[in-house]
Amino acid sequence: MSLRIRGEQGPVSVPARQPVGVWLRESSTGLAVLAVAIGAGAGLGAVVFRWLITTFTHLFSGHADYSAAGGDPHPWFPSLGPWFLLIVPVLAGLIYGPLVHKFAPEARGHGVPEVMYAVAERGGRIPAQVTVVKALASALTIGAGGSVGREGPIVQIGSALGSTFGRWFRLPEGRLRVLVACGAAGGIAATFNAPMAGPFFAMELILRNFAVESFGAVVLSSVTASVVGRAVFGDVAFLTLPPFTLRNPIEYLLFVVLGVVVGACGVLFTKVLYWIEDACDWLWRGPEWLRPAVGGIVLGGLLLLLPEMYGVGYPVLQNAVEGKYVFGFLLLLLVGKIVATSLTIGIGGSGGVFAPSLFVGAMGGTAFGIAVHAWLPSMTASPGVYGLIGMGAAFAGAARAPITAVIILFELTGQYTIILPLMTAIVVATLTSKALLGEDTIYTLKLRRRGVTIDKKPETRRLAGTTVTEVLEPLPQPLSADTELRPAARALALSGHGILPVVGKDGQYCGCVTARAVAESLTDERDETVGSLAELPPLVTEESNLTDALDALTQASGTGLPVLDKETGNLTGWITHQAILATLHPAMAAR
């Protein structure tokens, strides 16, 4: 159907309505409709995925969750006793090993880095078959005893679904990335009954920004997936725990210490994970499809010694927080989980690291709580409080996602009384992690080992290998600290930079003065000199790379910044936006 209107050249036909594809691709309403559809799909995917895990766990162990069974025999093969644990990881590996190798190699390991890579480097494009392969491989891995979580798989499953929807409607890359994040948020929300945590997980870890349109779509997807999940699983907190309270404000100092200790445990988990993965790569010389089955023998031996490591292990985590384990056994479980998870992923298993990081934090936090409660029994809360807070601190230490850690722990536990100490410990754990591990996290380290740095756009990565010295420009005439405002205003206008360095009587660098600061002072008719208006912009030295220099220039109130000698602090030159951009686009240098 079309409308006919009369123009200068005669009647013209105009479509009466937008095609559906164009509406979905370009309008905010279309994006919202897709977000709801993806949320519903991710919710159903989470339901199916959890059913697969339960089914395979029953099949391979004969129990709903073998981690709480304590080494019992398989009810179908009682004559084997607990020795069946040596067999089931091998059988599962013989199934999912060839499946992953042939159809979706990216389904191996923990899935969140693969989604981050797809968003940062591939415009959000994820092969459609990843949805099915990841679900089957991860369910087989966990059901047969692999000590991994289900959040990584469901994030990858939901993200692949979002990517498939987006490519089906031929969405541009910007919107395709948003739909990938919608799938990730929906998967987290439905799996853990955490409608608030899903969006923050997707925005903080997957998209790595909080744009308004993106956030709205991700929230819609999360809410829809939560409705689907609650319709099947019910509206209950993921972990059922008794209420916990604090006893004394002095405990906040202990939570700071807890943040340092458990944050360091998160870093240890990250390092051991990749150490063991490297060791498995070095030792294995056979075909990749056979690696999970052969490695399953070693995993089975570990499960035989410590059956609490079977699967995700939420019953064991809950027992620990409820105070059912002693100090030494908690430490054993902590070390055991780090090794078991690392081994599961190292041999080619498929599963997430979120749940294991919660497990590590719960064991470390509860052990810390037992120690301080024995030392200060009348002033400290029950050890379980420290275990709950340790869960968030360990995830923050491993993933460096403090907002997600706070929100998801609150939703998983339903414990509002721990929110202030939780925030304290998580911030400290995040700072501890950054001090010990630099910019890497348990997710980004997997990508950096491939040579991918997702925090930097491809064109700016070239700047990281170039130092400021290579594009240094002559230093503009500095202003003396006792220069009056009117002469300073003329000098700033002539410079064209909007900012100039300021030096003292001894010639030492005092900072910079901006045209804006001088103009405001002249308007207020204040009797000042530029020395009183000087401020210290971000430091740029001759050894700085151009990426850091560009970040500093972005923060500055002008088009240039002084460059200093790192040893003496003396001014050596000037760096500008144009000089850096000419490095990216040499044609600009001739302008």
N, C-alpha and C positions, 0 to 999 in steps of 0.2 A: 504494500500500500504506500502511496506517495501523495504529497501535496503539490499542486501546480500553482506557481506564482508568476507574475508578469515582470520581466526585467527589461533592460534596454534592448536586448537581442531577441525578445519574444518570450514565450512561456518556458519556464525552467522547472524540471522535476526535482523535488527535494524529498529525501526519505522522511517518512512521518515518525519513525522511531529508530533509535540506535540498534544496530545488531547486538545480539546478546554477548558475543565474544568481545566486541569493543567495550561494551558496558562493564564487563567483568575485568577487562584489562586496565581500564582508565579511571573508573569512578571509585570513590571511597565506599559507596554502597556495595559495589561489586566485590571489592576486597573483603568487606564484612561478610558477605554471603559465602565466599570461598573459605574464610576463616572458620565459620560455623560448620561448614561441610567437612573441613579437615579435622576440626575438633571432634565431630561425631565419629569420623573414621578412626582417629587416633584412640578415642575412647573404646571403640569396638576392638581395635588392635590390641589394646592393653588387656581387655577381658580375655581375648583368645590367647594372648601370650602367657598370662598367668595360668590359664587352664592347661596350656601345654606344659608349663613347668610342673604343675601339680600332677599331671598325668604321667610324665616321664619320671618324676620322683617316686611315685607309687610303683611304677614298672620296675625301676632299677633298684629300689631299696625296700619296697614293701611298706613304707611308712609315709605319712603326710609330710613330715619334715624330719629327716634322719639325724640332723644335728642334735636334736633333743633326745634321741633314742639311746645314746651312750654305748654304742658298740653291739647292739642287739643283732641276732642273726636275721637274715631275710626270711620272712614267714613262709615263702614258697620253697626255700631250700635250707631248712633248718640244719641239715647235716654239715653245711659249709661253715656254720658259725659266722663270725665277723669277717672271715677270709674272702667273702664275696666282694668286699671292697677293693680287692686287687683286680677284679675282673671287670666291674661295671664301667670304670673310666675308659678301659681299653675298647669295650664294645661300643660305647658312645662315640669314641674317637674314630672308629672304623666307619661310622655313619656320617658324622658331620665334617670330618677331615676332607674326604673327596668332594662333598657337597660344596663346601666353602671354596676349595681350590679351583673347582671347575666353573662355578656359576657367579660367585661374588667374593673375590679375595679381600675386599674392604670390610667384609663382615667378621674377619678375624680380629681378636683382641677387644679392647674397650672402644665402644663406638663413638663417643663424644668427639674425640679428635678428628675423626673422619668427617663428621658433620661440620665442625669448625673449618676444616680445610675446604669442604665443598662450598661453604658460604663465602669464605675469604678469597678463594682462588678459582673456583669453577662456576661462579655466578649462581650458586644454589642448585646445580645439576647433580642429582644422585640417581643412579640406575634403579629402575622400578623393581628389579628382582631382589634388591637388597632387603626389601620389606619381608619377603617370604624366607629367604635364606637366613637372614639374621635371626628371625623368630625361631626357626627350627634349630639352628646351630646353638643359640644361646640356651634354649630350653633343654636341649640334649646335654649341653655342658653342665648346667646347674642341676638338672635332674639326676645326672650320673655322678654328682659329688664335686663338680668344679666349684671352687671357693670364690665365686665372683657374684656381683650384684646384677639386678635386672634393670637398673636405671639407664645404663649405657645402651643396652639393646633397645629398650622402648623409645629412647630418644632417637636412635638411628632409624627405627621402624617408622615412627611418626614423621620424622623429617623426610624420609624417602617417599612417604605417602604425600606430604605437602609438595615436594618437588615434582612428583608425577602429576598431581593436579595442575600445578603451575605450567608445566611444559605441555600438557594436554591443551590448555587454553592459550598457549603461546604468550605467556606473560613476559614482560621485560625483566632483566636480571634483578633490578631493584626490588620489584614485587615478588619475584621468585624466592629471593632470600627471606623475605618476610613470611612467606608461606612455609618455608622450611622451619623457621622459628616457631610458627604456629603448630606444626606437627610435633616439634620437640616439647613445647609447653603442654600440649594436650596429652602427650604420652606420660609426662611426669605427673600432671594433675590427676589423671585417671588411675595411674598405678599406685600412687601414694595417698590418694584422697587429699590432695594439696593444691586447691585451685589458686591460691596466692603464690605459692612457691614456683609453680609451672612457668608463669610469665617472667618472673625474676630470673629463673634459671636460663630461660631462652634469651632474654635481653642481655644479661650480664656475661654469659659464657658463649652463646652462639652468635647473636648479632653484635654484641659488644657496644651497644649504644641504646639510648632510651628515647628515640624519636617518637613524637606523639602518635602519628598515624600507625607506626609499627606496633607501639604498645597497645593501642586500642584493638588492633586485629588479634594480637597474641592473647590478650585477655579474653576476648570473645571465644577463641578456640579453647582456651583453658577451661572456661566456665562450661562450655558445651561438653567437653570431654569429662569433666567432673560430674555433670548430670548423668551421663551414660555410666560412668564408673559407680556412682552411688546407687543407681538403679539396680545394679548387679551385686555389688559388694556391701552395700549399706553405708550409712553416714556415721561412721565411727572413726576415732583417731587410729592411725596406723599402728601405734604401739599403745597397749593398755597398761598404764602405770599408775601407782598410787600418788596422791598429791604430795609435793615436796615444798618445804618452806626453809627460809634462811633464819639463822638464829642471832647473828651479830653483824653489825656493819664492818667489823674488822675482817670478815671473810672476803671482802672485795680485794684485799691485798693477796689473799690466797688464790683468788681467781686470776689475778695477774700472773702469779707464778704458774698456775695451771695452764694458762694460755701459752706461756713459754715452753713448758714441758710437753704438752700435747701438740702444740704447733711443730715442735722439733720431731715428734713422732710422725706427724704427717709428712715432713720432709724426708725422714728415714724411709717411710713407706714408698715415697716416690723414687728415691735412689735405689732401694733394694729391688723394686719392680723392674727397673731397666738394667740393673746389674744381672739379675737372673735371666732376663730376656736375652741379653748379650751372651751370657754363658750358654744358654740353649742354642742360640744361633751358631756359636763357635763349635759346640759338640756335635750338632746334628749334621749328617752328611747324606742322608737318604732323601727320598722324594718328599715334598712338603705335605702331600695328602696323607702320608703315613705317620707324620710327626705326632699328631694328637694321640694316636693309638699307642705308639711306643712310649711316649711321655706319660701316658695314663698309668703305666706300671709304677712309675715313681710317685705319681699323685696318689694312687691307691695305697702305696706303702705309708705315705704320710697320713692318710685318712685312717688307716688301721691303727696307727699310734695315737692319733688325736681325732676321733670321730666327730668332735664338735666343729671341725672345719668343713663338714659336708654341706655343700650348697651355700645359700645366702647366710643362714645362721641367725635369723632374727630371734628365735626362742632362746638361744644362748645369750644374745645381747640383752634380752629382757631379764633373764635370770641374773645376769651380772649386775644390772642397775638395781634390781630388787634385793641385792645383798646376799645371794645364794652361793657365792664363790669366795674363797680366801685369797689373800694378797698374792701369794706365790703362783697360784693357778691362774689368776688374772693376767699376770705378766707372761705366763706360758701361752695363754690364749692370744695375747697381743702379738707376740713373736710368731706364733703359729699361723695367725691370719695373714700377716705380712708375707710370710714364706709361701703359704698355700695359694694365696691370690696371685702372687708373682709367678709361681710355678704353673698355675692353670693358664695364665696368659702366655707365659714363655713357651709352653709346649704347643701353642696354637689354639687354645680354647677361646670361646667367645663369651664375653660378659663384661659388666661394668665394674668400676672401682669406687663408686659412690658409697654403696652399702658396706664394702670392706673398710672404707675410711671411717664410717660411723662406728663400725665394730671396733676398730683400733682405738678410736677416741673413747668409746664406752669402757673398754678394758683399762686403758691408761688412766682415764679420769676417775673411775671407781677405785683403782689401786691407790691413786693419789689421795682420794677421799678417805680411804681406810687409814692411810698413814697420818694424815693431819687430824683425823678424828681420834686416833689413839693418843696423839700429842696434846690436842686441845679438845677434850670430849665435851666440855660444857659450852664451848664457844662456836662449835662448828656443826653444820647440818649433817644429815646422814650421807654416807659415801655415795648413795645413788644420785644425789644432786650433782656432785662433781662428775659422775659418769654421764649424766645427761648433757651437761655443759661441755664435757670433753668431746662428745659426739660432734657438736658444731665446730669446736676448735680444731679438731683433726681434719675435718673436711675443708675448713678455711685454710689450714696450713698446707694441705695438698693441692687444692684447686684455686686458692687465692680468689674466692668469691664470697666476700663477707656478707653482702646483702642477702644472697641466696641462702647462706648458712643460717643466718638469723631467722629468716622467714620459714625455711623448710623444717628447722628443728622445732619451732613453735607449733607448726601445723602437724608434724609427725607425732608430737608428744601431747599437745593440748595443754601444756604447762605454762601459763602466763607468769606465774610467780618467779620463774627463773630468767625472765627476759633481760633484766638489767645485768646480772652477772654473766649471762650468755653473751650479751653484746660486748662486755668488757673483755672476756676471754677470747672471743672471736677476733676482735681488733688486735689484741696482743699477739695471737697466733698468726694472724696475717702478716704483721710486721716482722715477727720471728722468721716466718717462712721466706719473706723477701730478703732478709739479712743473710740467711743461710743458703738460699737457692738462687738468688738474683731474680731475673725476670721470668724464669721458667716456672711452670706449674706441672702437675701430674698429667695434664692434658696437652699443654703446648710443647712440652719436652719431646713428646713422641713426634711432633711435626718438625721441631727444630733439628732433630737428628736426621731428618730427611733433607735439611737445608731450607725449610719453609719457616718464615717468620710472619705469622698472620697479623701481628700488630702494625706492620708497615705495608703500605701499598707497594706493588711491584716497582713503580717508578722511583719511589723514595728509597728503596733498598740499595739502589746504586749509589746513593749519597753516603751510605754508612761506610763505604770503603775509601772515601775521599776526605782529607783533612782540610781545615780552614786555611792552612798555609797556602794551599794550591790556588785559592781564589781570593787571596787577601788584597784589599784595596788600600790606597794611601789614607792616612788618618786625617779627618777634617781638623781645622784649627780649633784646639780645645778652648773653652772659656775658663778664665780665671775665677776662682771661687768668690772674689770680691767684685765681679762685674755687676753693674747695676742692670735693672730689668730692661730699660729701653734699648740700650746697646745690645743686650742679649737677644731681645726680640728681633732686631735687625739681622743679627748674625744667624739666628735660626731660620729666618725667612730666606736668606741668601743661600743657606746650606742645602735646602730642598729635602732634608731628611726628617725634619720635625723633631729632631733630638740631637744633642751634642754632648761630648764628654766634658767634664769639669775637673780641673786640677787645682791643687792648693798652691800656696806660695813656694813650697819646696818642689813643686812639679809632680807630686804624687797624685795618682788618680783618686778622685773623691766620689765619683758616680757620674750620672748623666742628668741633664735637665731637658725637659720637653717643652715644645712650643705651647702646649695646652696649659702646663703649670704656670709658665710665664704670663700667658694671656689672662688667666684667672687672677693672678696677683695684681696685674696692671688694672684690671677691671675693679678690683676691690681697693685700689689705690693704696696698697701696702708698701711701706718703705723697706724693701728687702733686697738682697743680692742673690745671685744664682746659687751661691753656696748653701743657703738655707733651703733651697728648693731641690737640691740634688738628691737623686734616689739611685739605688743600686739595682740595675736590671739583671736578668739572668746572666751568669758568668759564661763567657765564651773565651777559650784559650786557643793558641795555635794548634794544639793537639786535638781539639774537639773535632768530631766528624761533622759533616754537613747536615746530617739528620738532626743532631742535637742543636746545631746552630739555627736550623730552620725552626725548630720548636721554640728556641729562645726568642727569635725574631717575631714569631707569632704572638708571644706574650708581651712584647715591647710596644711602646706608644710611638712608633716611628718606623722608618724604612731601613734603618741601619743600627748597628751596635758596635761598640769598641771591642777590639781583640786584645787580650792581655797575655803577657808572658807568665806561664804557670809558676815559675820559681820566684821571680822578683815582683810580680804584680804590676810591672810597667806597661804602658800602652805601646802596642807594636803595630797596629793597623786597624782596619775597618772592614766589616762584613755587611753585605746588603742582600735583600731579597733577590734583586736582579742578578747578582753574581751567582747565587745558588740556582736560580731558575735557568740561567744560561748553561749550567752544567747538565741539567736535565734535557734542555732543548737548545743545542748549540746554535741554532739559527737565530735565537734571541740575542746572542752575543753581538751580532752585527747591527742590531737596532740602536 
